[in-house]
Amino acid sequence: MFKKDIPPSNRSKVKSSVQRGLRQKLLETYPGFEPFIEDVMPKKASLEAVKLPERVTLYTIYSTPLFFQPIDGPPVPHLRLVHAYPSAIPTIQIDRGAIRFVLSGATLMAPAGQIVGVKAEGKEEICLIGMLKVGTEEIKSKGKGVVMDEGHYLGDGLWRMHLD
């Protein structure tokens, strides 16, 4: 999704009513953020929207990326936010052999619809976040096939983007 570098873009302040709606949508989509929501999106903080390629909007507070949202999809937490609150989203694990492929933007293969963090065997940090194409039970039963087409991974254009 963000394989190339992302050029700087204009930022716009988000209206407080829209900010409340986004905050509520984030909590509905990721109930694990509920204990941390005041730290993640304080009510008095000024939320900014940054337009990205492919009709995606990145939301930031104080130049800290929080989440991005495709025009027709749910909000997806930025990896920096996921690293700060790793227990807030569900995760799946990949084996060591898949790490280099995932970190170069490859399609995640495994044997729907839920956004998950991907951890690598033997590593602490989540290295990829994206939407599963199939449910975890189906992944376990089939053992192969496409699980995730695209996502936000360590070292991609969104990860390298400078917001200062």
C-alpha positions in Angstrom: 0.0 0.0 0.0 2.8 2.5 0.9 5.8 0.9 -0.8 7.0 4.2 -2.2 8.1 7.4 -0.3 5.2 9.7 0.5 5.7 13.3 -0.4 4.8 16.0 2.2 1.2 17.0 2.0 -1.0 19.8 3.3 -2.6 19.3 6.7 -6.0 20.4 7.7 -7.5 20.7 11.1 -10.4 18.3 11.7 -13.6 19.7 13.1 -14.4 18.7 16.7 -17.6 17.0 15.7 -15.7 14.9 13.1 -13.0 14.2 15.7 -15.6 12.9 18.1 -16.9 10.6 15.4 -13.5 9.3 14.5 -12.7 8.7 18.1 -15.9 6.7 18.5 -15.2 4.7 15.3 -11.7 3.9 16.5 -13.2 2.5 19.8 -15.9 0.5 18.0 -13.3 -1.0 15.6 -10.6 -1.6 18.3 -12.2 -1.9 21.8 -8.7 -2.7 23.1 -7.9 1.0 22.8 -10.6 2.0 25.4 -8.2 2.1 28.4 -5.8 4.2 26.4 -8.1 6.5 24.5 -7.4 9.7 26.5 -3.7 9.2 25.8 -4.2 8.3 22.2 -6.8 11.0 21.3 -7.3 13.5 24.1 -10.6 15.4 23.7 -8.9 18.8 23.8 -6.1 17.9 21.3 -6.2 19.2 17.8 -6.6 16.4 15.3 -5.1 17.0 11.8 -5.8 15.2 8.5 -3.0 14.6 6.0 -4.0 13.5 2.5 -2.0 10.5 1.2 -2.0 8.9 -2.2 -4.6 6.3 -3.1 -7.4 8.2 -1.4 -6.1 7.6 2.1 -6.2 10.1 5.0 -3.6 10.0 7.8 -4.8 11.5 11.1 -2.2 13.0 13.5 -2.0 14.9 16.8 1.1 17.0 17.5 2.7 15.5 14.3 2.4 12.0 15.8 0.7 9.6 13.4 -2.3 7.9 15.0 -4.2 6.0 12.2 -4.9 6.1 8.5 -8.2 5.5 6.8 -8.9 4.5 3.2 -11.9 6.3 1.7 -14.0 3.2 1.9 -12.5 1.4 4.8 -12.1 1.3 8.6 -9.4 3.3 10.4 -6.1 1.4 10.6 -3.7 2.2 13.5 -0.3 3.4 12.5 2.5 1.0 13.5 4.0 3.7 15.9 0.6 3.7 17.7 0.5 -0.1 17.7 4.1 -0.3 19.1 3.0 2.1 22.0 -0.1 0.0 22.8 0.6 -3.6 21.5 -2.2 -5.2 23.5 -4.9 -3.0 21.9 -5.3 -5.0 18.7 -5.5 -8.7 17.9 -2.3 -10.3 16.4 -1.3 -13.3 14.4 2.2 -14.7 14.1 4.4 -15.6 11.1 7.5 -17.8 11.1 11.1 -16.5 10.9 11.3 -17.3 7.2 8.6 -15.0 6.2 10.0 -11.9 7.9 12.1 -10.5 5.0 9.3 -11.0 2.5 6.7 -9.3 4.7 9.1 -6.3 5.3 9.5 -5.9 1.6 5.8 -5.6 1.0 5.0 -9.1 -0.1 1.4 -10.5 0.0 1.1 -12.4 3.3 0.3 -16.0 2.4 -1.0 -18.6 4.8 -3.1 -21.4 4.7 -12.1 -11.6 7.2 -12.2 -8.6 7.3 -10.5 -8.0 10.7 -7.5 -5.7 11.0 -4.7 -7.5 12.8 -1.1 -6.9 13.7 1.5 -9.4 12.5 4.3 -10.5 14.8 7.3 -12.4 13.6 8.5 -15.5 15.5 11.1 -14.5 18.1 10.4 -10.8 17.8 8.7 -8.4 20.2 7.4 -5.7 17.8 4.5 -5.9 15.4 6.0 -5.7 11.9 2.8 -5.4 9.8 -0.8 -4.2 10.2 -3.6 -4.8 7.7 -6.9 -6.4 7.1 -7.3 -10.2 6.9 -9.0 -11.5 3.8 -10.1 -14.7 5.6 -10.9 -15.5 9.2 -8.3 -17.1 11.5 -10.2 -20.4 11.8 -10.2 -20.7 8.0 -6.4 -19.9 8.0 -5.9 -22.7 10.4 -8.0 -25.2 8.5 -6.7 -24.6 5.0 -3.1 -24.0 5.9 -2.3 -22.0 2.7 -3.5 -19.2 0.5 -3.6 -15.4 0.5 -4.4 -14.0 4.0 -3.5 -10.3 3.5 -2.9 -8.4 0.2 -1.5 -5.2 1.5 -0.9 -3.4 4.8 1.4 -0.9 6.6 4.8 -2.5 7.4 8.0 -1.4 9.1 10.1 0.6 6.6 7.4 1.4 4.1 6.7 5.0 2.9 4.2 5.7 5.7 6.7 4.5 8.3 9.4 6.8 6.8 7.1 9.8 6.3 8.3 12.9 8.1 5.5 15.0 9.7 7.5 17.7 11.3 
